[in-house]
Structures are given as C-alpha cells and as structure tokens.
Amino acid sequence: MKNGTYSTFSFSASEERINKLINGLRIGILLKGPKSEILFSNKAALEMLGLTEEGLHEKSFCNTKWDVIHEDGSPFPEDQYPFRKAIETKRTVRNVIMGIYRPSLKDRVWMQVNAEPLIDEEGEVKEVICSFSDITERKAVEEKLTSLYQSLESRALELATSNNDLQRFVHFATHDLQEPLRMVSSFTQLLKKKYEAQLDDQAIEYINYAVDGATRMKKLILDLLEYSKFSSNREVFTQTDMNKVIKDACKNLHEEITDNKVELDVPVLPVVRGKSLLITQLVENLIGNAIKYRSERKPLIKIRCDENEDHYLFSFSDNGIGIDKKYSDKIFILFQRLHSGSENNESTGVGLAICKKIVELHNGTIWVESEEGKGSNFYFTIAKN
Ligand code: ADP
C-alpha cells in the first residue's frame, strides 16, 4: 500500500490503517466488478443491508429480492441502478435515492447512493465504487413534515372558506336584516299609536316588548357589524398620543359623562405606537362600560400607565358594580354578558371582544381584576415594537 498525501499533511497508509478507516466509516462502501459481482464491502455496508459477509457475496442489487423502489413507490428498474449507469456512461452517478427492501430484516430502508467508475488504461470500466448512506430517518421526518404541511394547508383552506362564509353571513345579517327589522319596529309602534285606545294594558305591554326586542336586535346587528369591520381594518400604525386618545374618547362619550357626573382621574400619558382610531375605540369601550356598569356611588374612573422594558401597561379602574371572579375570562368572549336582558338593554357582549382583538393586534393582552360590588380594574398592554 502506498503512502498517501492529503491536503497539508501526509500519513503512512498501511493496509491495516486503511481497513480501519474504511470500516470505521458510517457510509456503506461496495466495490463491484463489471459484471456487478461484489468484490469488497465495508462493515457499514453489511450493517445497512442487513447482511453477513458470506450472505452479501451471494447477492447483488440485481437480485429481485431486494425489491428496490423509487421515492414515488414505483419499481426501480435494474438498468437504472447507479452502478449500472456508471458502467454504461463511464461517469460518476450521484445522490440517487433508492428504497431497498432488506429480506433478512424484512423491512425497507432508504439509501442515498453514489457510484464512481474506475477506468483502466484502455478506457474500460474496471470496477465501480458504490457508496451509500442510510437516509431512512431523514425521510421519515421529511414525510412527517410534508404531511403536517399538507394538513396545515388544508386547515388554512378550511379556515379561509369558513371565514368567507362567516363574512357573507355577517354581511347578510347586518345589511339585509336591518330593513325587515325596521319594518317590524315601525309597524308595531304604529299599531300602538293607532289602536292604543282600543287595546288593554296587557296588549300594550306586549307591543312594548316587541318594540324593545326590535331595538335590541338593531343594537346587536350594529355591534356585530362593528366587530366584523375589524378584520378589514386598514389603519396604519402611527405615533399615538394617549392623552389625545382619552380626550377623543371622552368627547364621544360626552353625554354619558355629563349625565352621570363621571369623575375621571387621568395623569399625563405616553405616546404609543398603534392604530389610533382602534385604540380610541378600545378606550371608549372601557370608559363606556365603567359608566354603563356603575354602582350607586358617583362614578370615578382612574386611568394609570406603567412603562416596562418592552410594553406599556394601562389600567382603567372604576367603582362600579364589579364582576364575579369566575367570569373574568368569559367577558372577553363575543356575546358573553353578565348583566343582561331587561336589566340592561344596551348590553350585547360585543364591546370587550372588540377590545381583546384591538389589544392583540398591538401584541398585548387584556384582563380584568374585580370583585362583585367593589368595582373593576381593567388592564391592557401595548407592545413598544
Ligand atoms: P356589553 O357591555 O355590550 O354587554 P362587553 O363585551 O363590553 O359587552 O361586556 C361584557 C360583559 O362584561 C358585560 O355584559 C358586563 O357584564 C361585564 N362588564 C364589562 N365591563 C364592566 C365593568 N366595568 N364593570 C362591571 N361589569 C363589566
């Protein structure tokens, strides 16, 4: 055996050392003769093919027992085997993927195979070195990823379809239902006006219920429209002065604030990065709720802000009726309300669901800490980036 030179260092390549080197490799190596006879195999090749040395020399890749297949599951024709191609073309064949059935282990392994022809002085292929690595695990992971990706894709498609259906439904509910609703409401009121003298108290009470029902349904439809508009919001993120936000929200709630003699305790607030119209809507909902769910006490709303490393934490506390702790999470779900029905005809359970969406759009979270009868503290964060 000659001494070999490799790059910047040389080594003495005794046959024993070469054998150790080849058998220590985790790549299978087969040396094949021109008639596909196996002349040499390393240890890894035997292990990967599930063979003993004696067994190997009785077999070849041409043996149909190997039942070789392509990645798509179709049979791998013998004349396409890499070593045959290498003999035929006298060129190196690289990275051919073969699914090989191992008769002794009764399983299938996936190999990535290369074949290198060794050409003699007459230009004929003397031998072919086949090297291969076991990629079964890699393929299993790839297959799992592909199937995960496919199921994600179909899930996304399902979601997009149901989202479109939902949008269509909301469009129908909010636009097409308004007209018949208006008719129900105005004709029952007309009925009351025209026949009030002829109707008894119970009939009038029933008509009032019908008018109330129609008014409530109108409010629900408008709130639902507001909620559905959220997904098509195109407002951009800008520097949003929270002092102006509070001012605008209070302007919109002017009547409620003056009618109920609401006291607002607000310090100087920071400028945040956000969608100012949406943040105004969020603040308006929180102040509006603090007034709507006021107690006997004179309404007092305290707004505070703490600056943290990556977010601002706002709190809106009121001295209203408060919320039972067990409903703290529920109230942020669409149509969930605690103080409902005749008690509060204004209540639809949409406001806080919109607040949650707005806060999440600003990479924040919203929650409430409250005790029934003792007021509520609503908290939300707005990310700095
Ligand atoms: P709505 O006020 O239309 O019912 P929201 O989503 O704004 O819808 O509120 C959901 C529920 O949470 C309300 O029905 C109410 O019971 C409760 N809630 C919200 N804000 C307050 C508050 N500040 N104090 C007490 N209860 C509140």
Residues whose N, C-alpha, C, O or C-beta is under 5 A from the ligand:
A	BS01	ADP	N289 A290 Y293 G320 G322 I323 I331 Q336 R337 L338 H339 E346 S347 T348 G349 V350 G351 L352 A353 S376
